[in-house]
Amino acid sequence: IVVVAANSWMNTPAGFEWVRGEAINIDPVAAMFNRAWLHQAMHMQVAAIQAVGFAVAGMHAYLLLRGRQSTLHMRALKIALVFATVASLLQPFVGHYAAQKVAEFQPAKLAAMEAHFNTEPRASLMIGGIPDAETGTVHGALRIPGGLSFLAFNDFNATVKGLSDFPKEEWPPVLVTHLAFQIMVGLGTVMIFLGLACLLWLRKEILPRWILKILVAATPIGFIAIEAGWTVTEVGRQPWIIYGIMKTKDAVTPLPGIQFHFYLFLLLYFFLIFVTTWLFRRQLRVAERNMHLGGAR
């Protein structure tokens, strides 16, 4: 939540006064609970449940394929899929709310997310497509008339600002932002249908091996969707690091040796990956042993 709040502050800065390039009269509480914190926190929390749910389901599907303790792993698989599927069904509503706030607070970001170049009523929602920022066109997209207007304002006939309303030097990188947004939404849609299909199969108390294999393949998709979402958030804010106040090029530190902080954080995350993996494996072995001993009694 703290990380999301810090990021939301960069999108909708609050809790300070900016005077001659210096922040004064700082209010940490107002900064944390800025206008964007609620929708970003909700969106990230639900996404985290999706990602962890499918990752845990994929892990237990893999162990079922290997013939490990079936009762334990089938129960764990069901629990993980219930959480992941419910979160996946909630996410479109949370995402709709978040999109409306982006339209209100960062209209240029919304325009880049949808590769929407010209201001117009009944703006189309783009599915797929490759945007060309030089010509202001999108190649190969499926268009839903009025879809973007509804997404942003709950009105199919509403006017949505296009990138042409903003100075070109303040456009986010349109291609990266649009593709990342499409990946996030596309994987979110996959998670909805995959979760529902698996829960329907589980009513028969069994999952075919081919579904288990799909779940194993789907283990990382929630995390990929999260990374795509963070790409939308960060790249879509460019060229600003603090929206409307400081540009990224002005925030680059001149301090020497900053790369060593990056190396230390990299080592820390590799260590955390190792410890987390070890703890998961250890917990599974203990659970399987306890299940086996319980069955023996």
DOVEX-576539 format. One record per residue (C-alpha): x, y, z; residue number from 1; residue in one letter. Coordinates in steps of 0.001 Angstrom, whole numbers. Layout:
// DOVEX-576539
@px=X py=Y pz=Z nr=NUM rest=A
...
END
This chain:
// DOVEX-576539
@px=0 py=0 pz=0 nr=1 rest=I
@px=2863 py=2388 pz=825 nr=2 rest=V
@px=4484 py=1749 pz=-2568 nr=3 rest=V
@px=1163 py=2309 pz=-4358 nr=4 rest=V
@px=543 py=5482 pz=-2348 nr=5 rest=A
@px=3995 py=6794 pz=-3271 nr=6 rest=A
@px=3327 py=6088 pz=-6935 nr=7 rest=N
@px=-134 py=7668 pz=-6778 nr=8 rest=S
@px=1509 py=10779 pz=-5307 nr=9 rest=W
@px=3669 py=11048 pz=-8425 nr=10 rest=M
@px=512 py=10820 pz=-10549 nr=11 rest=N
@px=-1546 py=13283 pz=-8480 nr=12 rest=T
@px=922 py=15180 pz=-6277 nr=13 rest=P
@px=-514 py=16630 pz=-3058 nr=14 rest=A
@px=501 py=17613 pz=464 nr=15 rest=G
@px=3103 py=20279 pz=-347 nr=16 rest=F
@px=3694 py=23613 pz=-2013 nr=17 rest=E
@px=6174 py=23888 pz=-4896 nr=18 rest=W
@px=8015 py=27205 pz=-4664 nr=19 rest=V
@px=10946 py=27997 pz=-6966 nr=20 rest=R
@px=11779 py=24328 pz=-7464 nr=21 rest=G
@px=11522 py=23420 pz=-3791 nr=22 rest=E
@px=8823 py=21548 pz=-1848 nr=23 rest=A
@px=7693 py=23384 pz=1295 nr=24 rest=I
@px=4857 py=23066 pz=3849 nr=25 rest=N
@px=4930 py=19283 pz=3483 nr=26 rest=I
@px=1987 py=17280 pz=4846 nr=27 rest=D
@px=2842 py=13514 pz=4675 nr=28 rest=P
@px=-738 py=12392 pz=5384 nr=29 rest=V
@px=-2199 py=14546 pz=2612 nr=30 rest=A
@px=582 py=13358 pz=302 nr=31 rest=A
@px=-178 py=9691 pz=977 nr=32 rest=M
@px=-3963 py=10011 pz=711 nr=33 rest=F
@px=-3925 py=11950 pz=-2540 nr=34 rest=N
@px=-6647 py=11828 pz=-5207 nr=35 rest=R
@px=-5257 py=8697 pz=-6891 nr=36 rest=A
@px=-4383 py=6496 pz=-3925 nr=37 rest=W
@px=-7782 py=4797 pz=-3578 nr=38 rest=L
@px=-8266 py=3565 pz=-7138 nr=39 rest=H
@px=-4601 py=2605 pz=-7520 nr=40 rest=Q
@px=-4595 py=706 pz=-4219 nr=41 rest=A
@px=-7828 py=-1128 pz=-5092 nr=42 rest=M
@px=-6569 py=-2006 pz=-8573 nr=43 rest=H
@px=-3229 py=-3287 pz=-7256 nr=44 rest=M
@px=-4733 py=-5241 pz=-4344 nr=45 rest=Q
@px=-7160 py=-7122 pz=-6567 nr=46 rest=V
@px=-4394 py=-7732 pz=-9124 nr=47 rest=A
@px=-2152 py=-9165 pz=-6387 nr=48 rest=A
@px=-4869 py=-11653 pz=-5373 nr=49 rest=I
@px=-5274 py=-12658 pz=-9026 nr=50 rest=Q
@px=-1545 py=-13129 pz=-9536 nr=51 rest=A
@px=-901 py=-15072 pz=-6338 nr=52 rest=V
@px=-4054 py=-17156 pz=-6812 nr=53 rest=G
@px=-3065 py=-18351 pz=-10279 nr=54 rest=F
@px=566 py=-18826 pz=-9244 nr=55 rest=A
@px=-443 py=-21051 pz=-6302 nr=56 rest=V
@px=-2942 py=-22922 pz=-8490 nr=57 rest=A
@px=-252 py=-23506 pz=-11100 nr=58 rest=G
@px=2189 py=-24802 pz=-8504 nr=59 rest=M
@px=-305 py=-27325 pz=-7130 nr=60 rest=H
@px=-1373 py=-28313 pz=-10667 nr=61 rest=A
@px=2276 py=-29097 pz=-11410 nr=62 rest=Y
@px=2552 py=-31264 pz=-8306 nr=63 rest=L
@px=-678 py=-33089 pz=-9209 nr=64 rest=L
@px=761 py=-33839 pz=-12652 nr=65 rest=L
@px=3791 py=-35355 pz=-10924 nr=66 rest=R
@px=1533 py=-37651 pz=-8921 nr=67 rest=G
@px=2152 py=-36032 pz=-5534 nr=68 rest=R
@px=-301 py=-36172 pz=-2605 nr=69 rest=Q
@px=-3507 py=-35606 pz=-4575 nr=70 rest=S
@px=-5891 py=-34774 pz=-1711 nr=71 rest=T
@px=-3729 py=-31966 pz=-350 nr=72 rest=L
@px=-2965 py=-30413 pz=-3706 nr=73 rest=H
@px=-6512 py=-30681 pz=-5022 nr=74 rest=M
@px=-7835 py=-28872 pz=-1940 nr=75 rest=R
@px=-5176 py=-26181 pz=-2256 nr=76 rest=A
@px=-5890 py=-25846 pz=-5975 nr=77 rest=L
@px=-9597 py=-25252 pz=-5305 nr=78 rest=K
@px=-8926 py=-22584 pz=-2685 nr=79 rest=I
@px=-6434 py=-20761 pz=-4918 nr=80 rest=A
@px=-8775 py=-20845 pz=-7923 nr=81 rest=L
@px=-11726 py=-19493 pz=-5928 nr=82 rest=V
@px=-9711 py=-16468 pz=-4775 nr=83 rest=F
@px=-8149 py=-15927 pz=-8220 nr=84 rest=A
@px=-11461 py=-16211 pz=-10071 nr=85 rest=T
@px=-13416 py=-13938 pz=-7725 nr=86 rest=V
@px=-10641 py=-11330 pz=-7975 nr=87 rest=A
@px=-10608 py=-11670 pz=-11769 nr=88 rest=S
@px=-14372 py=-11089 pz=-11912 nr=89 rest=L
@px=-14052 py=-8003 pz=-9695 nr=90 rest=L
@px=-11126 py=-6508 pz=-11602 nr=91 rest=Q
@px=-13082 py=-5174 pz=-14648 nr=92 rest=P
@px=-15261 py=-3101 pz=-12305 nr=93 rest=F
@px=-12250 py=-1826 pz=-10366 nr=94 rest=V
@px=-10428 py=-1163 pz=-13643 nr=95 rest=G
@px=-13417 py=777 pz=-14979 nr=96 rest=H
@px=-13370 py=2983 pz=-11887 nr=97 rest=Y
@px=-9602 py=3461 pz=-12233 nr=98 rest=A
@px=-9923 py=4371 pz=-15929 nr=99 rest=A
@px=-12451 py=7077 pz=-15072 nr=100 rest=Q
@px=-10031 py=8565 pz=-12551 nr=101 rest=K
@px=-7217 py=8483 pz=-15117 nr=102 rest=V
@px=-9513 py=10293 pz=-17565 nr=103 rest=A
@px=-10098 py=12933 pz=-14896 nr=104 rest=E
@px=-6571 py=13366 pz=-13550 nr=105 rest=F
@px=-4288 py=12316 pz=-16464 nr=106 rest=Q
@px=-6171 py=12562 pz=-19777 nr=107 rest=P
@px=-2949 py=12345 pz=-21802 nr=108 rest=A
@px=-2174 py=8978 pz=-20198 nr=109 rest=K
@px=-5641 py=7666 pz=-21053 nr=110 rest=L
@px=-5208 py=8854 pz=-24640 nr=111 rest=A
@px=-1857 py=7031 pz=-24875 nr=112 rest=A
@px=-3310 py=3871 pz=-23302 nr=113 rest=M
@px=-5960 py=3757 pz=-26008 nr=114 rest=E
@px=-3847 py=5285 pz=-28805 nr=115 rest=A
@px=-6530 py=7959 pz=-29042 nr=116 rest=H
@px=-5058 py=10761 pz=-31138 nr=117 rest=F
@px=-7995 py=13077 pz=-31939 nr=118 rest=N
@px=-10525 py=14600 pz=-29568 nr=119 rest=T
@px=-13963 py=13358 pz=-30532 nr=120 rest=E
@px=-17364 py=12335 pz=-29169 nr=121 rest=P
@px=-18344 py=8663 pz=-29198 nr=122 rest=R
@px=-14663 py=7701 pz=-29074 nr=123 rest=A
@px=-13874 py=4120 pz=-30029 nr=124 rest=S
@px=-12286 py=1596 pz=-27691 nr=125 rest=L
@px=-9233 py=13 pz=-29319 nr=126 rest=M
@px=-8588 py=-3714 pz=-29009 nr=127 rest=I
@px=-5100 py=-4551 pz=-30210 nr=128 rest=G
@px=-3520 py=-2527 pz=-32973 nr=129 rest=G
@px=-147 py=-893 pz=-33509 nr=130 rest=I
@px=-175 py=2900 pz=-33082 nr=131 rest=P
@px=1974 py=5218 pz=-35207 nr=132 rest=D
@px=2558 py=8426 pz=-33265 nr=133 rest=A
@px=4058 py=10185 pz=-36277 nr=134 rest=E
@px=951 py=9831 pz=-38427 nr=135 rest=T
@px=-1604 py=9620 pz=-35617 nr=136 rest=G
@px=-3010 py=6328 pz=-36871 nr=137 rest=T
@px=-3531 py=2836 pz=-35467 nr=138 rest=V
@px=-3021 py=-222 pz=-37673 nr=139 rest=H
@px=-4898 py=-3489 pz=-37214 nr=140 rest=G
@px=-7075 py=-2528 pz=-34242 nr=141 rest=A
@px=-10582 py=-3747 pz=-33565 nr=142 rest=L
@px=-12704 py=-688 pz=-32737 nr=143 rest=R
@px=-15772 py=-635 pz=-30490 nr=144 rest=I
@px=-17656 py=2610 pz=-31249 nr=145 rest=P
@px=-18342 py=4633 pz=-28122 nr=146 rest=G
@px=-16441 py=2139 pz=-25960 nr=147 rest=G
@px=-13755 py=4581 pz=-24813 nr=148 rest=L
@px=-16336 py=7276 pz=-24086 nr=149 rest=S
@px=-18219 py=4832 pz=-21862 nr=150 rest=F
@px=-15020 py=3599 pz=-20198 nr=151 rest=L
@px=-13999 py=7145 pz=-19308 nr=152 rest=A
@px=-17323 py=8839 pz=-18576 nr=153 rest=F
@px=-20120 py=6211 pz=-18446 nr=154 rest=N
@px=-21573 py=7826 pz=-21553 nr=155 rest=D
@px=-21227 py=6316 pz=-25028 nr=156 rest=F
@px=-21512 py=9802 pz=-26594 nr=157 rest=N
@px=-19075 py=11660 pz=-24311 nr=158 rest=A
@px=-16174 py=13584 pz=-25814 nr=159 rest=T
@px=-12743 py=12155 pz=-24970 nr=160 rest=V
@px=-9609 py=14269 pz=-25264 nr=161 rest=K
@px=-7051 py=13010 pz=-27761 nr=162 rest=G
@px=-3282 py=13385 pz=-27749 nr=163 rest=L
@px=-3601 py=16209 pz=-30280 nr=164 rest=S
@px=-4913 py=18403 pz=-27435 nr=165 rest=D
@px=-1538 py=18224 pz=-25693 nr=166 rest=F
@px=1917 py=19511 pz=-26734 nr=167 rest=P
@px=3709 py=16718 pz=-28551 nr=168 rest=K
@px=6709 py=17006 pz=-26231 nr=169 rest=E
@px=4359 py=16018 pz=-23381 nr=170 rest=E
@px=3027 py=12885 pz=-25061 nr=171 rest=W
@px=3848 py=9612 pz=-23288 nr=172 rest=P
@px=5522 py=6928 pz=-25437 nr=173 rest=P
@px=2327 py=5862 pz=-27193 nr=174 rest=V
@px=3428 py=2475 pz=-28549 nr=175 rest=L
@px=4784 py=1156 pz=-25242 nr=176 rest=V
@px=1869 py=2493 pz=-23183 nr=177 rest=T
@px=-764 py=1140 pz=-25569 nr=178 rest=H
@px=798 py=-2316 pz=-25914 nr=179 rest=L
@px=1334 py=-2640 pz=-22151 nr=180 rest=A
@px=-2306 py=-1708 pz=-21559 nr=181 rest=F
@px=-3456 py=-4285 pz=-24128 nr=182 rest=Q
@px=-1324 py=-6989 pz=-22483 nr=183 rest=I
@px=-2734 py=-6156 pz=-19038 nr=184 rest=M
@px=-6359 py=-6206 pz=-20204 nr=185 rest=V
@px=-5846 py=-9253 pz=-22422 nr=186 rest=G
@px=-4305 py=-11338 pz=-19653 nr=187 rest=L
@px=-7004 py=-10172 pz=-17245 nr=188 rest=G
@px=-9622 py=-11473 pz=-19666 nr=189 rest=T
@px=-7780 py=-14795 pz=-19976 nr=190 rest=V
@px=-7766 py=-15139 pz=-16187 nr=191 rest=M
@px=-11540 py=-14639 pz=-16001 nr=192 rest=I
@px=-12326 py=-17391 pz=-18511 nr=193 rest=F
@px=-9627 py=-19757 pz=-17260 nr=194 rest=L
@px=-10764 py=-19416 pz=-13642 nr=195 rest=G
@px=-14432 py=-19963 pz=-14493 nr=196 rest=L
@px=-13655 py=-22969 pz=-16704 nr=197 rest=A
@px=-11538 py=-24609 pz=-14009 nr=198 rest=C
@px=-14147 py=-24059 pz=-11289 nr=199 rest=L
@px=-16812 py=-25616 pz=-13510 nr=200 rest=L
@px=-14605 py=-28662 pz=-14053 nr=201 rest=W
@px=-13900 py=-28878 pz=-10321 nr=202 rest=L
@px=-17596 py=-29478 pz=-9671 nr=203 rest=R
@px=-16834 py=-32976 pz=-10946 nr=204 rest=K
@px=-14093 py=-33271 pz=-8297 nr=205 rest=E
@px=-11455 py=-33826 pz=-10991 nr=206 rest=I
@px=-9418 py=-31826 pz=-13448 nr=207 rest=L
@px=-8221 py=-33406 pz=-16711 nr=208 rest=P
@px=-4478 py=-33439 pz=-17247 nr=209 rest=R
@px=-4771 py=-30982 pz=-20135 nr=210 rest=W
@px=-6389 py=-28388 pz=-17843 nr=211 rest=I
@px=-3707 py=-28969 pz=-15235 nr=212 rest=L
@px=-1098 py=-28324 pz=-17929 nr=213 rest=K
@px=-2834 py=-25075 pz=-18888 nr=214 rest=I
@px=-2818 py=-24002 pz=-15235 nr=215 rest=L
@px=905 py=-24739 pz=-15020 nr=216 rest=V
@px=1506 py=-22641 pz=-18153 nr=217 rest=A
@px=-655 py=-19868 pz=-16657 nr=218 rest=A
@px=1364 py=-19698 pz=-13424 nr=219 rest=T
@px=3106 py=-16385 pz=-14280 nr=220 rest=P
@px=336 py=-14593 pz=-16187 nr=221 rest=I
@px=-919 py=-12612 pz=-13184 nr=222 rest=G
@px=2558 py=-11266 pz=-12526 nr=223 rest=F
@px=3044 py=-10441 pz=-16201 nr=224 rest=I
@px=-239 py=-8510 pz=-16109 nr=225 rest=A
@px=935 py=-6621 pz=-13003 nr=226 rest=I
@px=4219 py=-5682 pz=-14678 nr=227 rest=E
@px=2318 py=-4530 pz=-17763 nr=228 rest=A
@px=70 py=-2437 pz=-15511 nr=229 rest=G
@px=3044 py=-804 pz=-13813 nr=230 rest=W
@px=4476 py=-77 pz=-17252 nr=231 rest=T
@px=1234 py=1717 pz=-18129 nr=232 rest=V
@px=1409 py=3696 pz=-14877 nr=233 rest=T
@px=5060 py=4728 pz=-15160 nr=234 rest=E
@px=5577 py=5080 pz=-18911 nr=235 rest=V
@px=2125 py=6620 pz=-19338 nr=236 rest=G
@px=3091 py=9419 pz=-16924 nr=237 rest=R
@px=6078 py=10470 pz=-18996 nr=238 rest=Q
@px=7663 py=12929 pz=-19555 nr=239 rest=P
@px=6749 py=13729 pz=-15931 nr=240 rest=W
@px=8216 py=12095 pz=-12854 nr=241 rest=I
@px=5928 py=14275 pz=-10675 nr=242 rest=I
@px=2934 py=14928 pz=-12876 nr=243 rest=Y
@px=2694 py=18557 pz=-13967 nr=244 rest=G
@px=5539 py=19663 pz=-11687 nr=245 rest=I
@px=8867 py=17997 pz=-12489 nr=246 rest=M
@px=9967 py=16222 pz=-15657 nr=247 rest=K
@px=11966 py=13009 pz=-15526 nr=248 rest=T
@px=14967 py=14556 pz=-17271 nr=249 rest=K
@px=15187 py=17146 pz=-14485 nr=250 rest=D
@px=15094 py=14515 pz=-11738 nr=251 rest=A
@px=18092 py=12449 pz=-12865 nr=252 rest=V
@px=20593 py=12452 pz=-10016 nr=253 rest=T
@px=24137 py=13714 pz=-10686 nr=254 rest=P
@px=25506 py=11740 pz=-7721 nr=255 rest=L
@px=28332 py=9294 pz=-8593 nr=256 rest=P
@px=28141 py=5630 pz=-7618 nr=257 rest=G
@px=24350 py=5427 pz=-7778 nr=258 rest=I
@px=24634 py=2202 pz=-9792 nr=259 rest=Q
@px=25821 py=368 pz=-6661 nr=260 rest=F
@px=22435 py=940 pz=-5027 nr=261 rest=H
@px=20880 py=-794 pz=-8026 nr=262 rest=F
@px=23256 py=-3761 pz=-7670 nr=263 rest=Y
@px=22487 py=-4054 pz=-3939 nr=264 rest=L
@px=18744 py=-4045 pz=-4535 nr=265 rest=F
@px=19193 py=-6636 pz=-7296 nr=266 rest=L
@px=21081 py=-8918 pz=-4918 nr=267 rest=L
@px=18433 py=-8367 pz=-2234 nr=268 rest=L
@px=15621 py=-9408 pz=-4582 nr=269 rest=Y
@px=17506 py=-12510 pz=-5758 nr=270 rest=F
@px=18001 py=-13435 pz=-2102 nr=271 rest=F
@px=14284 py=-12940 pz=-1393 nr=272 rest=L
@px=13399 py=-15126 pz=-4406 nr=273 rest=I
@px=15661 py=-17881 pz=-3079 nr=274 rest=F
@px=14257 py=-17677 pz=477 nr=275 rest=V
@px=10641 py=-17591 pz=-723 nr=276 rest=T
@px=11160 py=-20604 pz=-2985 nr=277 rest=T
@px=12865 py=-22539 pz=-185 nr=278 rest=W
@px=10061 py=-21727 pz=2269 nr=279 rest=L
@px=7374 py=-22792 pz=-230 nr=280 rest=F
@px=9104 py=-26113 pz=-896 nr=281 rest=R
@px=9627 py=-26724 pz=2818 nr=282 rest=R
@px=5980 py=-25920 pz=3624 nr=283 rest=Q
@px=4743 py=-28280 pz=916 nr=284 rest=L
@px=6922 py=-31128 pz=2187 nr=285 rest=R
@px=5645 py=-30619 pz=5754 nr=286 rest=V
@px=2020 py=-30494 pz=4586 nr=287 rest=A
@px=2415 py=-33649 pz=2484 nr=288 rest=E
@px=4053 py=-35489 pz=5364 nr=289 rest=R
@px=1312 py=-34461 pz=7792 nr=290 rest=N
@px=-1368 py=-35474 pz=5279 nr=291 rest=M
@px=312 py=-38863 pz=4785 nr=292 rest=H
@px=611 py=-39462 pz=8536 nr=293 rest=L
@px=-3026 py=-38435 pz=9047 nr=294 rest=G
@px=-4133 py=-40899 pz=6385 nr=295 rest=G
@px=-2025 py=-43669 pz=7917 nr=296 rest=A
@px=-3771 py=-43211 pz=11264 nr=297 rest=R
END
